[in-house]
Structures are given as C-alpha cells and as structure tokens.
Amino acid sequence: MGQSDRIDAQGQPVQEAQSTDTQLLPMGPVASQEAIKMLGTNGGGFFNANSAHPYENPGAFSNLLQMLAIFLIPAALCLAFGIEVGDRRQGWAVLAAMALMFVAAVLVITPAEQAGNPQLSALGVDQVASLQQAGGNMEGKETRFGVNASALFAVITTAASCGAVNAMHDSLTPLGGLVPLVMMQLGEVVFGGVGTGLYGMLVFAVLAVFIAGLMIGRTPEYLGKKIEAYEMKLTSIVILVTPLVVLVGTAVAVLTEAGRAGVANPGAHGFSEILYAFTSAANNNGSAFAGLSANTPFYNLTLGLAMWLGRFGVIVPVLALAGALARKQRLPASAGTLPTHGPLFVVLLVGTVLLVGLLNYVPSLALGPVVEHFMLWPKP
C-alpha cells in the first residue's frame, strides 16, 4: 500500500463495505474416507479439524458410531483369538483385561475435565455444568459434544492406535492429558489397532505367566506352550524397544536447540508436548498435543525415525516369538498349570501391563503432566 493509499483512522474505526455472493465449502468423498479412518484405525481426517469438523462428525450419534468403529475390529479379534486357540475363555480373559483398563482411564479423564481450570474459577468464570452450559474445561472442545463425549473419544483414540480426534488434546487439563499419554505408553494394548492391540496384549500375557511361573516354582506355560529363555528375550525386546525410542527421542529434543525451538508453551506443558509427539509417533497413533511446531527438519527426521523404529522394532521380535511358540509341542494342562482364562489371570495381566509397561515412563510423566497439575492446582 502506497503512502497516498493509507487512511488516517485518527482513533476511529475504519470500515469498508464488502459483499460476496459465493461461499467456498470444502467437499469430497468424506464418508468413504471416514470409514477407513475409523474402522481401519488410520486416524487421518479428511479435514484438518478431523472429527471435530461437522462434515466428518456432525452430531452425537455420528460421534457414537465413530467411537464404536474404532474398537469394533480390535475387540472382535479377541474373540477370534479364543476361537482359534480352541478355548473361547482365553479370548474373553484378554478382552476383560482390556476393558478394565479402558474403564479406569475413562474414570480418570472425565472428572479431570469436568473439574475445569481453577485459574479461570479464580477470575470468576462459571465452570459448573448447568442447563445453559456444559461446564468444566471446554477449551478446545466442540459444544455439540461437550466434556464427556470429548474425554471418552480421547481415551478411545489413544487406547487404539487410531489418532482421530474430536477435541484438541493440547487443551486437556494436566491429568486429562496424562490419560491419553498413558494409553499410548502402555503400547496401545487396550484394544489397540487392528491386530496390533491383540498381539501386544499377548506379549504381556507371556510375561505374566513367566512371572507367575517364577512365583510358584514351575516352568511357565501359555496355551500349553512352554515359555523359555528365548521367548523371554524376545518378549523383553518387544516391551523395551518403544520406551527406549520415546525416551531417547524426547531427551534429544529437550537437550538440543532445534528441539526446543518447536515448543510453543514453555515449562512442564512444553515438555508434555514433546513427550506426546514421540509417544504418538513410536506407538503408531498419530494424534498430537498440537502446541508443538513439528514441521521442522529436526522433528521430521526424529519423529520419522521414531515411527520406523517403533514399528519394525516391535514387528520383527513379535513374529519371531510367534514362530518360536508355533514350533513348540502343545503340552496337556497339569495340576501346576496356571489357568489363563479366569479372574486371577485377568488381574495378573492388568498388573503386568501397568507395572512393566508403564514403569519406564513414570519419571517423564512426573516431569510433564504431574508437575503441571500441581502448578495448576497448588496447595491451599
């Protein structure tokens, strides 16, 4: 704009009359892509806003269908597993362990989001649910879904390796953001992706019977197959490779200038953004905290490497473990065999997933969402 074209507003609003007779609406084969995104747990949205966009997810009923679609195949594979091994109870036990952890996650994230932001309450903002408003932490959420449906969707999409979102995870409360992180860091074995959740949980089942075998002084068995040193080495690789990729990648990003340059929010939340990015990449999820500027040479390289290692570092030992077990003769159950289809095994399996799968990440979670929670909710 030249000097002669400038308008001296002199402190007054300057308005220019404009009109348009056309409106550009983004269109395309949304429905077909939505089925792939949800049933195939791909997660990539046709629109940038993903399932928060009204053309992808217009209302409560479509939101319910999308959440059910994410879990449909992974849950069905648990039952298919029981049929294939000749004992449906085995599939039900795995499904029960997954369901218990899923319900626990929902019971954590929902109250955390309903509690809202205490800093806004201190400013006099009403965050109580009423007939006029949803209440709670509505930042980054669609009013047509509200807190509960958004929190539930966040758990489902990270429990499975989907990554679709109907709310911005970066706007979750600290404890609310902790839950999606944990769901991914468990290895996405709580239902998980199409097939990947099942074999991830079965790896933990092998570890669980090994631990139980040590406690009762007998050779561990799972489905009549002896679990020996070779199988445990492969199991250890499967369980440790992803935490190694996530934590090393996060450490490199925090220690380098190129990594810190992408952080939009300093402090504990910025650390959570980096941790979330590497957790999501290494575990094949695809969702993001979104406050991290990841489209840089540093993050394109490191996150791409995390994706590659997170996939093949798990796929290869899992296939080797499957081959090793397939070659073994199936032994008949004896008095010392641990039943792997009852409530006791379900509890043992859940405990193994939580203690072994999550223990590697506890220090990093303490530096991120846990610290942020205590900063947000200080002691009185």
N, C-alpha and C positions, 0 to 999 in steps of 0.2 A: 504494500500500500504506500503510495507516494505521499509527500507532505501535503499536497493540495487535496488529497482524498480523505485526510484524517478529520474526524469530527470532535470538536471540543465539547465534552459532555458537561463540563462545569458542575460536576457533582450531581447531575440529573440523569436518570435512566434514559438510555438511547434505544429506541425501538425502531425496527424496520419491518414493514408489512411484507409477509411472505405467504405463499399459498402453494398447495400441491394437489393434484387430482389423481395421483397414483401412490400406491403403497407396495413396497417390495417385501414379500413374505418368503422366507426360505422354505423350499419344498423338496421332496424327494421320496425315495422308497423307504420311508421311515419304518413302517410296520415290519417288513421283512428283515431289516437290519436289527430291529428291536428283539425279534425272536432269537436271532443269532447272539445278540449281546447278552441276553438273559439265560436262555436255555443252554447255550454253549459257554456260559460264564466268561465271555470275552470282555465285556465291560465298556468297550469303546462306544461312546454316544454318537448319534448322527449329528446332533447339535453340540456346541461347546458346553452348554449347561447340563448335558447328559440328561438324566431322568428328572432333573428339576425343571426342564423345559416342558411347557404344556403340550407341545406336539408329540413329545415322547412319552409323557406321563401326565395325562390331563386331570386325573382325579383320584379319589381314594380307592375306587375299585380297580383301576389300572395299576395303581401302586401295589395293591394286594397281589394281583396276578403276577407282577414282575418279581416280587419277593418270593412267591411260591415257585416261580420258574427257576430262580437261582438255585434253590435247594432240591428241585424235583429229581434230576438225574443223580446227583451225589447221594441223596437219601435212598433212592431206588437201588443203587449199586450195592449198598449194604445188604439189602435183602437178596439181591442176586448173588452176592458172595456166600450167604448162608445156603442157598440152593446149590451152588457149585461145589461146596465142600461137603455136601450131604447132611448138613445139620443147620436148619434154619435158625436155631437158637444162637449160633455163632454170629450171624448177621444182626440179630436183634440186640445182642450184647454190645456190638460195636456201635449200632445206631443209638442205643441208650446212653452210652458214654458221650457221644457227640451231643445228644440232646441236653444232657445235664449241663455241660459246659456252655452251651448256647443260652440256655435259660439263665444261668448265673450271670453271663455277660449282659443280657438284657436288663436284669435286675440291678445291675450296677450303673449302666449308662443312663437309664431312664430317670431315676431320681437325681442324678448329677445334672442332667439338662433341665429338669423341672425346677431345680433349686435356683437357676438363673445366675446372675452376676451380682455379687454383693457390692461391688463398686457402683453399679447403677442404682442399687437399692439405697445406698448412702446419699445419692443425688436426688432421691425422692421418686424414682421411676417405679411404677407399679408393675411388678412381675408375677402377680398372683393370678392363677387361672380363674376365669370368670366367663359369663355368657358373652361378654364383649371381646375377650381376647384369650389366646391360648395360654399365655403366661409362660414363665420360665425363660430359658435362653433361646430367643427366636432369631438371633443374629445368624445370617447365612442359611436360613430355612424358609421354605415356601409356606405361606399362610394356609394354603389348601391342604397341607399335610400336617403342620404343627409339630410339636416337640416329639410326641410319642412315635408317630409313624416315621419321622426322620431318624430318630435314635434307633429304632428297630431296623430300618433299612441299612444304617451304618454298620450295625453288627452283622447282618446277613451278608453284606457285600464283602466284608473283610474276613468273616468266618469261611466263606467260599473264596476262591481265587477269581473273583469277578471284577471288582473295581468300579462298577457303576455306582453313581451317587445321585441322591435326590436332595442333598443338602451339602453345604461346604464343610468338610471335616476340619478345616483350619479354624473355623468359628466355634467348634465344640468347646465346652468347658474343659479344664485340665483333666479331670477324671473321665469326662466323656471322651476326650481324645485318647486317653490311655487305653480304653477298651478296644477300639479298632487296631491300635498298635499291638496289643497282646494277642488279639485274634490272628493276626498275621504272623507274629513271632512264634506262636505255637507250631507254626509250619502249615497253617491253614488246613488243619486236620479236623476241625469242627465242621463236618460235612465236606468242606473243601471244594475243589474244582471237579470237573468231570473225570472221575477216576483217581485224580491225584490225592484227594482227601482220603479215599479208602486206603490206598497203599501207604500213605503217610501214617494213618492210624494203625495199620497192621504192623508197621515197623515198631511203633511204640508198644504194640501188643507183644511182639517178640521180646522187646526189652523188659516188659512187665513180667512175663513168665520166667525170664532169666533171673530177675531179682527175686521172684518168689521161689525159684529153684534153689538159689543160694540160701534163702532163709530156712527152707525145710530140708536142705541137705540132699537134694536129688537132682539128677540131670534134668534141666528144663526141657519141656516139650510144648509145642504148639500145634494143634491139629494132628497129633500123632507123629510129628517130625521133631527129632532131637535138635536142640539149639546148642551148637558147639562154638569153639573159638573162632572159626572162620566166619560164621554167621554174625557173631557179636562184633567182630571187626568191621564188617560191612554196615551193621546197624549203627555203630558209633560214627562212622563216616557220614551216613545219611543225616544223623541228628546234629552233628557238629559243623558240617560244611556251611550251612546257611547262616548260623550265628557268626561264624568266622568272617564270611563275606560282608555281612551287615555291619558288624562292629569295627572291622578294619576300615571299611569304606567310610563310615561315619567319623572315625578318628582322623583319617587322612583329610576329610573335608573340613573338620574343625581346626586342624593344625596348619592348613595352607591358606594363603591369602585368596587364592582363586575359589576355594570352597566357601570361605566366609563372605566373599563378595556377593553371593547369591541370596544371603539371608536378609529378608525384609524386616523381620522382627527380632531384635537382639535379645540376649538373655536366654532363659530356660525355654521359652517358646520357640526361639530360633533353633536351639539345639533339637527340640522335638521335631521341627520341620525337616532337618537333615536326617535325623534318625528314621522318620517316617518314610522319607524318599528312598533310602537304601533298603529299609524293610520291605516296602512295597515292590521295589524292583527285584530284589533277590527272591522274593516269595511269589513272583508272577501275579501280583494283584493289579497294579495299575492306578489305583486311587492315589491322591496326593493331599497334603496339607495346604497346597496351593500358595502359601506365602513365600515359598522358595522359588527363586528365579533359576530354574533348572535348565533352561535352553541356552547353555553356555558350553564352550568346548570342554571345560573341566567336567561338568555334570553329564554331558552327553557321553563322554568317554567312560567315566567311572560308573555311572548307572548302567550303561550298556554292558560293561564288563561284569557288573553285579548280576544282571539278568542272565548272561551267558553262564557264569559260574553257578548261579543259583539253580539253573535248570539242569545242566549236564552233570554238575557235581552231585546231584541227587539222583538223576535218572540212571546213571551208569551203575552205582552200587545197589540201587533197588533192583535192577534187572539181574545183577549178579547174585543178589540174595534170593530172588525168586528162582533162579536156575539152581542154586545150591540146595534149596529146600525141595525142589521138584525131583532132584536126583535121589533124595533120601527115601528109604522104605518107610511106609506108614506103620507105626507100632500100635498095637492094641492098648487101650487105656488100662491102667493098673490102679491099685489102691493108693499109690503115691502120686498119681497124676493130678495136677491142678485142674479142676473144671474151668473152662474158659467161656462159659455161657451163663453164669449166674451173677447175682448181685455183687458177690465178693469180688469177682474178677472185674466187673464194671467199675467198682470203687478203686481197685488196684490200678486199672488202666487210666482212669481220670487222674489219680495221684501221680502216676508216672509222667503223664503228659505235662501236668502243671509243674512238677518239681524238676524234671530233667529238661523238658522243652523250654521252660520259661526262665530257669535259674540263670542261664547265661546272660540274660538281658536285664536282670534286676538292677545292677549299678547304673546302666544307661537310662533306664526308666526313672530311677531316683534323681538323676541329673536333669531330666526333662519334665514330664508331666507332674511328677510328685512334687518337685520343688515349686513348680508354677502353681500348683494347688495351694500350697501353704503360703505362697505370696498373695494369692487371690483371697484366701480365707485366713487371714492372720489370727493369732491368738488374741482374745479379748483382753 
